[in-house]
Amino acid sequence: SSRHCSDNLSLDNVRTLKFPDKAESLQTLNDAAELLCVLEDAFVIKQTSHLTNNEISQIHLDCEERLGELASIAVQKFGRAATRGSAWTTWCERCPNRQLERIAILFHANK
């Protein structure tokens, strides 16, 4: 992966991963989504010899759910403009089968 953890690791990003609904900006949510992917990649690469394929799949599924949460919160808090951010676009790329859920989120977006 071309992502580097040191570029994305900040207290705000970590706080946003813990409490995404308290994010104060769209950029913070997008940065947190990028950090999540960096951490996922780094963990799986480092631990790959100790993990089963099922465990790796579960890690990926968990990260995809978290990406969906970050993307949903981004749209709810900051409107449809959030769909151009990395949280939303990464979720779309990784979870193409969640289109109906995304349509519902956009339908309820008030900005």
Kinemage of the C-alpha trace (Angstrom):
@kinemage 1
@onewidth
@group {chain A} dominant
@subgroup {mainchain}
@vectorlist {calphas} color= white
{ca ser a 1} P 0.000 0.000 0.000
{ca ser a 2} L 1.151 3.541 -0.707
{ca arg a 3} L -0.291 4.799 2.559
{ca his a 4} L 2.083 5.522 5.405
{ca cys a 5} L 0.993 5.403 9.027
{ca ser a 6} L 3.239 8.267 10.152
{ca asp a 7} L 1.504 10.570 7.652
{ca asn a 8} L -1.916 9.803 9.099
{ca leu a 9} L -1.270 9.221 12.791
{ca ser a 10} L -2.506 12.146 14.827
{ca leu a 11} L -4.394 12.473 18.056
{ca asp a 12} L -7.419 13.869 16.187
{ca asn a 13} L -7.501 10.878 13.839
{ca val a 14} L -7.237 8.380 16.680
{ca arg a 15} L -9.938 10.239 18.639
{ca thr a 16} L -12.160 10.224 15.559
{ca leu a 17} L -11.751 6.461 15.203
{ca lys a 18} L -12.854 6.056 18.823
{ca phe a 19} L -15.678 8.615 18.675
{ca pro a 20} L -16.559 9.268 15.011
{ca asp a 21} L -19.810 11.050 15.838
{ca lys a 22} L -17.773 13.759 17.622
{ca ala a 23} L -15.668 14.616 14.560
{ca glu a 24} L -15.494 18.356 14.048
{ca ser a 25} L -14.654 18.327 10.346
{ca leu a 26} L -15.113 16.271 7.238
{ca gln a 27} L -11.339 16.181 6.793
{ca thr a 28} L -10.928 14.571 10.211
{ca leu a 29} L -13.370 11.795 9.256
{ca asn a 30} L -11.600 11.260 5.942
{ca asp a 31} L -8.197 11.188 7.636
{ca ala a 32} L -9.514 8.701 10.207
{ca ala a 33} L -10.768 6.452 7.385
{ca glu a 34} L -7.344 6.559 5.760
{ca leu a 35} L -5.678 5.786 9.092
{ca leu a 36} L -7.996 2.827 9.606
{ca cys a 37} L -6.927 1.379 6.252
{ca val a 38} L -3.247 1.957 7.032
{ca leu a 39} L -3.605 0.216 10.391
{ca glu a 40} L -5.517 -2.660 8.817
{ca asp a 41} L -2.846 -3.167 6.141
{ca ala a 42} L 0.020 -2.923 8.622
{ca phe a 43} L -1.571 -5.327 11.089
{ca val a 44} L -2.438 -7.961 8.492
{ca ile a 45} L 1.023 -7.759 6.904
{ca lys a 46} L 2.801 -7.984 10.256
{ca gln a 47} L 0.606 -10.784 11.634
{ca thr a 48} L -0.187 -12.685 8.451
{ca ser a 49} L 1.778 -15.778 9.478
{ca his a 50} L -0.181 -15.954 12.742
{ca leu a 51} L -3.661 -15.424 11.279
{ca thr a 52} L -5.995 -17.844 9.552
{ca asn a 53} L -7.697 -16.845 6.312
{ca asn a 54} L -10.940 -16.600 8.250
{ca glu a 55} L -9.383 -14.222 10.772
{ca ile a 56} L -8.002 -12.048 7.974
{ca ser a 57} L -11.454 -11.987 6.362
{ca gln a 58} L -13.015 -10.972 9.676
{ca ile a 59} L -10.494 -8.142 10.056
{ca his a 60} L -11.347 -6.893 6.568
{ca leu a 61} L -15.087 -7.129 7.275
{ca asp a 62} L -14.684 -5.217 10.529
{ca cys a 63} L -12.732 -2.462 8.792
{ca glu a 64} L -15.355 -2.268 6.050
{ca glu a 65} L -18.069 -1.824 8.679
{ca arg a 66} L -16.028 0.936 10.343
{ca leu a 67} L -15.507 2.616 6.969
{ca gly a 68} L -19.253 2.507 6.430
{ca glu a 69} L -19.800 4.080 9.826
{ca leu a 70} L -17.294 6.868 9.101
{ca ala a 71} L -18.796 7.476 5.652
{ca ser a 72} L -22.356 7.545 7.020
{ca ile a 73} L -21.458 9.971 9.771
{ca ala a 74} L -19.620 12.153 7.253
{ca val a 75} L -22.737 12.480 5.086
{ca gln a 76} L -25.057 12.952 8.078
{ca lys a 77} L -22.898 15.690 9.579
{ca phe a 78} L -21.469 17.410 6.509
{ca gly a 79} L -23.941 16.683 3.739
{ca arg a 80} L -23.628 15.176 0.307
{ca ala a 81} L -20.296 16.894 -0.321
{ca ala a 82} L -18.866 14.153 1.915
{ca thr a 83} L -19.376 11.679 -0.942
{ca arg a 84} L -16.270 13.159 -2.599
{ca gly a 85} L -14.157 12.368 0.474
{ca ser a 86} L -11.952 9.366 1.070
{ca ala a 87} L -14.195 7.822 3.752
{ca trp a 88} L -17.105 7.542 1.300
{ca thr a 89} L -15.072 6.649 -1.795
{ca thr a 90} L -13.060 3.974 0.012
{ca trp a 91} L -16.263 2.463 1.394
{ca cys a 92} L -17.754 2.443 -2.117
{ca glu a 93} L -14.670 0.740 -3.556
{ca arg a 94} L -14.427 -1.884 -0.836
{ca cys a 95} L -18.161 -2.575 -0.477
{ca pro a 96} L -19.817 -2.275 -3.903
{ca asn a 97} L -22.704 -4.471 -2.728
{ca arg a 98} L -23.797 -1.839 -0.174
{ca gln a 99} L -25.291 0.478 -2.810
{ca leu a 100} L -28.830 0.299 -1.397
{ca glu a 101} L -27.567 1.357 2.022
{ca arg a 102} L -25.687 4.293 0.450
{ca ile a 103} L -28.806 5.386 -1.428
{ca ala a 104} L -30.767 5.423 1.846
{ca ile a 105} L -28.050 7.473 3.564
{ca leu a 106} L -28.034 9.989 0.702
{ca phe a 107} L -31.826 10.153 0.681
{ca his a 108} L -31.809 11.143 4.344
{ca ala a 109} L -28.929 13.606 3.997
{ca asn a 110} L -30.348 17.054 4.576
{ca lys a 111} L -27.580 19.169 3.017
